[in-house]
Amino acid sequence: MPANGARANEVVEALRSQVMSVLPADSQSFEVDVPVLIIGAGASGLVAALAAKDAGADPVLLERDLIPRGSTALSSGMIPACGTRIQKERGVTDSVEVMAADIAQKAHDQADPVMVEAICRESGPAIDWLSRTHGVELTLVEGFLYPGHSQLRMHAPVSRSGNDLMNGLSAAAARAGIDILTGALVTDLFADSTGRVHGVRFKRPDGSAEMIGCKALVLACSGFGGNAGMVRQYIPDMAKALYFGHPGNQGDAILWGQALGAELRHLGSYQGHGSVAHPHGVLISWALMMEGGIQLNALGRRFSNEHDGYSEQARRVLEQPGGVAWDIFDARLHELALGFEDFRQAEALGAVRKAPTITELASLIGAPEVNLGKTFEEIERLAGGEGRDAFGRNFSSKPVLQAPFYAIKVTGSLFHTQGGLVVDIKAHVLKSEGGILPNLFASGGAACGVSGPEDWGYLSGNGLLTAVSLGRIAGNSAADLVLGRQGRHEKVDPM
Ligand SMILES: Cc1cc2nc3c(=O)[nH]c(=O)nc-3n(C[C@H](O)[C@H](O)[C@H](O)COP(=O)(O)OP(=O)(O)OC[C@H]3O[C@@H](n4cnc5c(N)ncnc54)[C@H](O)[C@@H]3O)c2cc1C
């Protein structure tokens, strides 16, 4: 984050001195009233805004930062989707059923199957619409499969950078004439006794407060990864871990939802990552592990099946001596990694070290050479077809690592939270006592995701999947509501 961004964050934190609240709307009037108000201008908010606009309802976005970036800009910009035009052009056959089965399997069947199906069904049309209608440049990520993906379905900017994804979405919003009020930290919602939100109050960087009324509100202000108190409360295992997401994600949607009687679920669920260069703080793609790389601890021993997934690996790495591990790979994988902007940045910062032999690798990572020797001997044996290792990893499908070796010291970190407001397939926020909140929608990190209750359920891409697919659903549903297209709500509105 640039220095001025860091200063802006300090200002925002100072403004955030009061607890986020929901206040009675009864005597409140709003000078300005907009059809669809959206809090948060990350991927989820921008996609919701584009959808609402296309559906005929004018949206306004409120974003606390001066330049909208969110966790989306920090991400690798990889959005999973099935049945897209881009997949078809590249000869990839995928379907809602296959994608939903992958998500369900990773979450050990503990994600709501109805939501999984609805979100997967929306994923392909959402990507086609973003690229065709809104000119957001996306390509299919080829060359490796993420853990648990049975098809190539990650769609990303060529650079594989979330920053470029944000640039693409922001440019699309500008072309569509969508208003984004930046430097607008929403602090309070005004709601009546039925839970209908009439408007919000937001604070400006100079400390002044403004109000705006709305017919429908979309919460797209993500989860609570940046709120240390909430992380301690809901995810104590990661309380001391590096938080790698956007600091603005303070759990505001959840706090407002709680006050409105919304149902919350899976607050212990999160996306971790077991491969952040330490102390450089740069993400090292898990493609290295999927294509044959390994992780060693400071004793020169492997400690897990790296192919289980990078999310649960955060906790496993933090459990190793010193809370660190080493990503080990070779020249073939170094070539692959150079396709990632983050990796190039890590290399420029000196995080990528090279060792011509096992002896030098042992000295580089400070581990007994005998342990490294045993580790490499075992991998060679397994690669020859002797079955799986003690952790369940199959080494026979990728080439064995060859000297010279590369090594990066990494640690585990918290990327973003996956629990949140429970929504239905139209992105309505549900009440804990049953029914929906009348005009409240949630998407992206603000909504409960499809990763089940813990860290192991996160399938790569589940974050931007709910930001984009559910964001589009939320924008469409909010527009339907304000335009009186109630027919499209009948099935899901039990009130
Ligand atoms: C390093 C990293 C890599 C990742 N890589 C991937 C990937 O490749 N693929 C993937 O699927 N997922 C990835 N993720 C997860 C992904 O980034 C998130 O799931 C996704 O960006 C969430 O989108 P969002 O719009 O909900 O939240 P965000 O992009 O975080 O946007 C939320 C916005 O709300 C604003 N906001 C918050 N509170 C308020 C308030 N009170 N008032 C006004 N504004 C507010 C914030 O400032 C922010 O701009 C990654 C995450 C990280 C940290």
The ligand as an SDF file (V2000), in Angstrom:
LIG
                    3D

 53 58  0  0  0  0  0  0  0  0999 V2000
   -3.4080  -11.6540   -0.6670 C   0  0  0  0  0  0  0  0  0  0  0  0
   -4.7650  -12.1500   -1.0440 C   0  0  0  0  0  0  0  0  0  0  0  0
   -4.9050  -12.9110   -2.2010 C   0  0  0  0  0  0  0  0  0  0  0  0
   -6.1710  -13.3760   -2.5740 C   0  0  0  0  0  0  0  0  0  0  0  0
   -6.3130  -14.0270   -3.7740 N   0  0  0  0  0  0  0  0  0  0  0  0
   -7.5440  -14.4230   -4.1640 C   0  0  0  0  0  0  0  0  0  0  0  0
   -7.7610  -15.0080   -5.4480 C   0  0  0  0  0  0  0  0  0  0  0  0
   -6.8750  -15.0580   -6.3060 O   0  0  0  0  0  0  0  0  0  0  0  0
   -9.0000  -15.4850   -5.7390 N   0  0  0  0  0  0  0  0  0  0  0  0
  -10.0280  -15.3630   -4.8380 C   0  0  0  0  0  0  0  0  0  0  0  0
  -11.1220  -15.8210   -5.1250 O   0  0  0  0  0  0  0  0  0  0  0  0
   -9.8830  -14.7220   -3.6660 N   0  0  0  0  0  0  0  0  0  0  0  0
   -8.6750  -14.2420   -3.3080 C   0  0  0  0  0  0  0  0  0  0  0  0
   -8.5400  -13.5790   -2.1270 N   0  0  0  0  0  0  0  0  0  0  0  0
   -9.7570  -13.2310   -1.3640 C   0  0  0  0  0  0  0  0  0  0  0  0
  -10.4420  -12.0390   -2.0600 C   0  0  0  0  0  0  0  0  0  0  0  0
   -9.5320  -10.9780   -2.1670 O   0  0  0  0  0  0  0  0  0  0  0  0
  -11.6770  -11.5900   -1.2760 C   0  0  0  0  0  0  0  0  0  0  0  0
  -12.5010  -12.7040   -1.0410 O   0  0  0  0  0  0  0  0  0  0  0  0
  -12.4690  -10.5730   -2.1050 C   0  0  0  0  0  0  0  0  0  0  0  0
  -11.6230   -9.5410   -2.5320 O   0  0  0  0  0  0  0  0  0  0  0  0
  -13.6110  -10.0020   -1.2920 C   0  0  0  0  0  0  0  0  0  0  0  0
  -14.2180   -8.9900   -2.0620 O   0  0  0  0  0  0  0  0  0  0  0  0
  -15.1650   -7.9330   -1.3580 P   0  0  0  0  0  0  0  0  0  0  0  0
  -15.5940   -6.9870   -2.3880 O   0  0  0  0  0  0  0  0  0  0  0  0
  -16.1740   -8.6500   -0.5430 O   0  0  0  0  0  0  0  0  0  0  0  0
  -14.1980   -7.2130   -0.2940 O   0  0  0  0  0  0  0  0  0  0  0  0
  -13.0840   -6.0740   -0.5270 P   0  0  0  0  0  0  0  0  0  0  0  0
  -12.4280   -6.1970   -1.8440 O   0  0  0  0  0  0  0  0  0  0  0  0
  -12.1970   -6.1170    0.6750 O   0  0  0  0  0  0  0  0  0  0  0  0
  -13.9180   -4.7210   -0.5220 O   0  0  0  0  0  0  0  0  0  0  0  0
  -14.5900   -4.2890    0.6470 C   0  0  0  0  0  0  0  0  0  0  0  0
  -14.5540   -2.7740    0.6440 C   0  0  0  0  0  0  0  0  0  0  0  0
  -15.4280   -2.2840    1.6680 O   0  0  0  0  0  0  0  0  0  0  0  0
  -14.8490   -1.1230    2.2200 C   0  0  0  0  0  0  0  0  0  0  0  0
  -15.4660   -0.9020    3.5500 N   0  0  0  0  0  0  0  0  0  0  0  0
  -15.3890   -1.6890    4.6380 C   0  0  0  0  0  0  0  0  0  0  0  0
  -16.1170   -1.1710    5.6380 N   0  0  0  0  0  0  0  0  0  0  0  0
  -16.6650   -0.0200    5.1810 C   0  0  0  0  0  0  0  0  0  0  0  0
  -17.5160    0.9650    5.7610 C   0  0  0  0  0  0  0  0  0  0  0  0
  -17.9570    0.8710    7.0330 N   0  0  0  0  0  0  0  0  0  0  0  0
  -17.8730    2.0320    5.0020 N   0  0  0  0  0  0  0  0  0  0  0  0
  -17.4360    2.1580    3.7190 C   0  0  0  0  0  0  0  0  0  0  0  0
  -16.6270    1.2490    3.1240 N   0  0  0  0  0  0  0  0  0  0  0  0
  -16.2560    0.1640    3.8490 C   0  0  0  0  0  0  0  0  0  0  0  0
  -13.3760   -1.4570    2.2790 C   0  0  0  0  0  0  0  0  0  0  0  0
  -12.5790   -0.2840    2.3800 O   0  0  0  0  0  0  0  0  0  0  0  0
  -13.1780   -2.2110    0.9640 C   0  0  0  0  0  0  0  0  0  0  0  0
  -12.7790   -1.3410   -0.0820 O   0  0  0  0  0  0  0  0  0  0  0  0
   -7.2860  -13.0950   -1.7410 C   0  0  0  0  0  0  0  0  0  0  0  0
   -7.1430  -12.3430   -0.5640 C   0  0  0  0  0  0  0  0  0  0  0  0
   -5.8960  -11.8570   -0.2230 C   0  0  0  0  0  0  0  0  0  0  0  0
   -5.7700  -11.0180    1.0170 C   0  0  0  0  0  0  0  0  0  0  0  0
  1  2  1  0
  2  3  1  0
  2 52  2  0
  3  4  2  0
  4  5  1  0
  4 50  1  0
  5  6  2  0
  6  7  1  0
  6 13  1  0
  7  8  2  0
  7  9  1  0
  9 10  1  0
 10 11  2  0
 10 12  1  0
 12 13  2  0
 13 14  1  0
 14 15  1  0
 14 50  1  0
 15 16  1  0
 16 17  1  0
 16 18  1  0
 18 19  1  0
 18 20  1  0
 20 21  1  0
 20 22  1  0
 22 23  1  0
 23 24  1  0
 24 25  2  0
 24 26  1  0
 24 27  1  0
 27 28  1  0
 28 29  2  0
 28 30  1  0
 28 31  1  0
 31 32  1  0
 32 33  1  0
 33 34  1  0
 33 48  1  0
 34 35  1  0
 35 36  1  0
 35 46  1  0
 36 37  1  0
 36 45  1  0
 37 38  2  0
 38 39  1  0
 39 40  1  0
 39 45  2  0
 40 41  1  0
 40 42  2  0
 42 43  1  0
 43 44  2  0
 44 45  1  0
 46 47  1  0
 46 48  1  0
 48 49  1  0
 50 51  2  0
 51 52  1  0
 52 53  1  0
M  END
$$$$
